[in-house]
Amino acid sequence: MQYVSTRGAAPTLGFADALLAGLARDGGLYVPLSVPHFAPDAIRALRGLPYPEAAARIIAPFVEDDFGSDEIGSLSEAAHAGFGHPAIAPLRQIDGNLFTLELFHGPTLAFKDFAMQWLGQAMNRVLRQRGARATIVGATSGDTGAAAIEAFAEQSQVEVFILYPQGRVSDVQRRQMTTVSRPNVHALAIEGSFDDCQRIVKALFGELSFRDEMRLSGVNSINWARILRRSSIIS
């Protein structure tokens, strides 16, 4: 599976390199060159599977050039290990023909945990295999930052900097970001709005020499791997 920039001026990458790149060097987003289709039998085969196994099967066509099948499965298992419900995302019936999908059983109680926990596991594994490190920068209005810090706090190959708008996140979210006692995660309060935080992050990625020197990577939705993992929730 090859990934190309939406602006068409950045190198074509495989999944692992697109995962580490985050934003393409031309400022575009990395997307798959082609989108695989699941046959009806393959979709029916997902019924009744444990959530981590079903998610692994959905993700596999997008990442199998860089991860073996056993590796994809182990990443999915590790990504869901911290969820507080055995079904991961239980479907609750609340009326005769009305159901709700619960996405709050992750470690920070936000649906962002689904993508971020997998992203942390996958990125750290690629970096460890390459003997490399990365500096992750992200902007948040609250839940993304908390989920990112929780996902990467135990990962050995990354340093994480999350920018959030001072006084514009909930007290719970602020505490989730600022009370994690790990030397590789840093929550930075910015005077301004979320858009100001996002502007700083995009500017950092736009400074190519600085980006290369610091080996910047992103965890906002500029990263295709996060979009991919989120799509498996609704599938």
C-alpha positions as CSV (number, residue, x, y, z in Angstrom):
1,M,0.0,0.0,0.0
2,Q,1.4,3.3,-1.1
3,Y,0.5,6.8,0.3
4,V,0.5,10.1,-1.5
5,S,0.1,13.7,-0.5
6,T,-3.2,15.4,-1.2
7,R,-1.0,18.3,-2.7
8,G,0.9,16.0,-5.0
9,A,4.4,17.4,-4.4
10,A,5.7,15.1,-1.6
11,P,7.4,11.7,-2.0
12,T,5.2,8.6,-2.1
13,L,5.7,6.6,1.1
14,G,4.8,3.2,2.6
15,F,2.6,3.0,5.6
16,A,5.4,3.1,8.3
17,D,7.0,6.2,6.8
18,A,3.6,8.0,6.4
19,L,2.9,7.1,10.0
20,L,6.1,8.8,11.2
21,A,5.8,11.7,8.8
22,G,2.4,12.9,9.9
23,L,2.0,15.9,7.7
24,A,3.5,15.6,4.2
25,R,6.5,17.8,3.4
26,D,4.4,19.8,0.9
27,G,1.8,20.6,3.6
28,G,-0.7,18.0,2.3
29,L,-2.2,15.0,4.0
30,Y,-1.0,11.5,3.3
31,V,-3.8,9.3,1.9
32,P,-3.7,5.8,0.4
33,L,-3.1,5.7,-3.4
34,S,-6.0,3.2,-3.6
35,V,-8.6,2.1,-1.1
36,P,-9.1,-1.7,-0.6
37,H,-12.6,-3.1,-0.8
38,F,-13.9,-5.8,1.5
39,A,-15.9,-8.6,-0.1
40,P,-19.3,-9.4,1.6
41,D,-17.9,-12.7,2.9
42,A,-15.0,-10.8,4.6
43,I,-17.4,-8.4,6.2
44,R,-19.6,-11.3,7.5
45,A,-16.6,-13.0,8.9
46,L,-16.1,-10.1,11.3
47,R,-19.4,-10.9,13.2
48,G,-18.8,-12.3,16.6
49,L,-15.0,-11.6,16.7
50,P,-13.4,-10.0,19.7
51,Y,-13.1,-6.3,19.1
52,P,-9.3,-6.2,18.8
53,E,-9.3,-9.0,16.3
54,A,-12.0,-7.4,14.2
55,A,-10.1,-4.1,14.2
56,A,-6.9,-5.8,13.2
57,R,-8.6,-7.4,10.2
58,I,-10.0,-4.0,9.0
59,I,-6.6,-2.3,9.4
60,A,-4.5,-5.1,7.8
61,P,-4.9,-4.2,4.1
62,F,-3.6,-0.7,4.8
63,V,-0.5,-1.7,6.8
64,E,0.4,-5.3,5.9
65,D,3.4,-4.2,3.7
66,D,5.1,-3.0,7.0
67,F,3.6,-5.3,9.6
68,G,3.1,-9.0,9.6
69,S,-0.3,-10.5,10.4
70,D,0.9,-11.6,13.9
71,E,2.3,-8.1,14.5
72,I,-0.9,-6.4,13.5
73,G,-2.8,-8.7,15.9
74,S,-0.4,-8.0,18.8
75,L,-0.6,-4.3,18.2
76,S,-4.3,-4.3,18.3
77,E,-4.4,-6.4,21.5
78,A,-1.9,-4.0,23.2
79,A,-3.8,-1.0,22.0
80,H,-7.0,-2.2,23.7
81,A,-5.5,-3.6,26.9
82,G,-6.3,-0.5,28.9
83,F,-10.0,-0.3,28.1
84,G,-12.4,-0.9,31.0
85,H,-15.0,-3.0,29.3
86,P,-14.4,-6.5,27.9
87,A,-16.4,-5.6,24.7
88,I,-14.2,-2.4,24.3
89,A,-17.1,-0.6,22.5
90,P,-20.3,-2.2,23.8
91,L,-23.6,-1.6,21.9
92,R,-26.4,-0.8,24.4
93,Q,-30.1,-1.0,23.6
94,I,-31.8,2.0,25.1
95,D,-35.3,1.6,23.5
96,G,-37.2,-0.8,21.3
97,N,-35.2,-0.1,18.1
98,L,-32.7,2.4,19.5
99,F,-29.0,1.5,20.3
100,T,-26.0,3.5,21.4
101,L,-22.3,2.6,20.9
102,E,-20.3,3.4,24.0
103,L,-16.9,4.9,23.2
104,F,-15.9,6.0,26.7
105,H,-14.3,2.9,28.1
106,G,-10.8,3.9,27.2
107,P,-8.2,5.2,29.7
108,T,-9.1,8.9,29.3
109,L,-12.9,8.3,28.8
110,A,-12.8,9.8,25.3
111,F,-13.4,8.2,21.9
112,K,-9.9,9.6,20.9
113,D,-8.4,6.7,22.9
114,F,-9.4,4.2,20.2
115,A,-7.0,5.8,17.6
116,M,-4.4,7.2,20.0
117,Q,-3.7,4.0,21.8
118,W,-3.1,2.2,18.5
119,L,-1.0,5.1,17.2
120,G,1.2,5.0,20.2
121,Q,1.8,1.3,19.9
122,A,2.4,1.3,16.2
123,M,4.7,4.4,16.1
124,N,6.8,3.1,19.0
125,R,7.3,-0.3,17.4
126,V,8.4,1.2,14.1
127,L,10.9,3.5,15.8
128,R,12.2,0.7,18.0
129,Q,12.8,-1.5,15.0
130,R,14.7,1.3,13.3
131,G,16.7,2.3,16.4
132,A,15.3,5.8,16.0
133,R,13.4,8.4,18.1
134,A,10.8,11.0,17.3
135,T,9.5,14.2,18.7
136,I,5.7,14.3,18.6
137,V,3.9,17.7,18.6
138,G,0.2,18.1,18.8
139,A,-2.5,20.7,19.4
140,T,-5.6,20.0,21.5
141,S,-8.8,21.5,22.8
142,G,-8.8,18.9,25.5
143,D,-9.5,15.3,24.7
144,T,-6.9,14.7,22.0
145,G,-4.1,15.9,24.2
146,A,-5.1,13.8,27.2
147,A,-5.5,10.7,25.0
148,A,-2.1,11.3,23.3
149,I,-0.3,11.8,26.6
150,E,-1.8,8.7,28.0
151,A,-0.9,6.7,24.9
152,F,2.7,7.8,24.6
153,A,3.7,8.2,28.3
154,E,5.0,4.6,28.4
155,Q,6.5,4.6,24.9
156,S,10.3,4.5,25.0
157,Q,11.1,6.1,21.6
158,V,9.2,9.3,21.7
159,E,9.2,12.8,23.3
160,V,5.7,14.3,23.3
161,F,4.7,18.0,23.4
162,I,1.0,18.9,23.5
163,L,-0.1,22.5,23.2
164,Y,-3.5,23.4,24.7
165,P,-5.2,26.8,25.1
166,Q,-4.8,28.2,28.6
167,G,-8.2,28.4,30.4
168,R,-10.1,26.8,27.5
169,V,-10.1,23.2,28.4
170,S,-12.1,21.5,31.1
171,D,-10.5,21.1,34.5
172,V,-10.6,17.3,34.1
173,Q,-8.8,17.5,30.7
174,R,-6.2,19.9,32.1
175,R,-5.4,17.5,35.0
176,Q,-5.3,14.5,32.7
177,M,-2.6,16.3,30.7
178,T,-0.6,18.0,33.4
179,T,-0.5,15.4,36.2
180,V,1.2,12.5,34.2
181,S,4.5,12.0,35.9
182,R,6.6,10.8,32.9
183,P,9.8,12.5,31.7
184,N,8.9,12.1,28.0
185,V,5.5,14.0,28.0
186,H,5.0,17.7,28.2
187,A,1.8,19.7,28.3
188,L,2.2,23.4,27.3
189,A,-0.4,26.0,28.0
190,I,-0.7,28.6,25.2
191,E,-2.2,32.0,25.6
192,G,-4.9,32.0,22.8
193,S,-7.3,29.6,21.2
194,F,-7.0,26.0,19.9
195,D,-6.5,27.5,16.4
196,D,-3.4,29.3,17.8
197,C,-2.1,26.0,19.1
198,Q,-2.8,24.3,15.7
199,R,-1.1,27.2,13.9
200,I,2.1,26.7,15.9
201,V,2.1,23.0,15.2
202,K,1.7,23.5,11.4
203,A,4.4,26.2,11.4
204,L,6.8,23.8,13.1
205,F,6.1,21.2,10.4
206,G,6.6,23.8,7.7
207,E,10.2,24.5,8.9
208,L,11.7,21.5,7.1
209,S,15.3,21.8,8.5
210,F,13.9,22.0,12.1
211,R,11.5,19.2,11.3
212,D,14.3,17.0,10.1
213,E,16.6,17.9,13.0
214,M,14.0,17.1,15.6
215,R,12.4,14.2,13.7
216,L,9.0,15.7,14.2
217,S,5.9,13.6,14.0
218,G,2.2,14.5,14.5
219,V,-0.8,12.9,16.3
220,N,-3.6,15.2,15.2
221,S,-5.8,14.1,12.4
222,I,-3.1,15.3,10.0
223,N,-1.7,11.7,10.5
224,W,-3.4,9.1,8.2
225,A,-2.7,6.3,10.8
226,R,-5.1,8.1,13.2
227,I,-7.8,8.5,10.6
228,L,-7.4,4.8,9.6
229,R,-7.8,3.6,13.2
230,R,-10.8,5.8,13.8
231,S,-12.5,4.4,10.7
232,S,-12.4,0.9,12.2
233,I,-14.6,2.1,15.1
234,I,-17.5,2.8,12.7
235,S,-16.9,-0.1,10.5
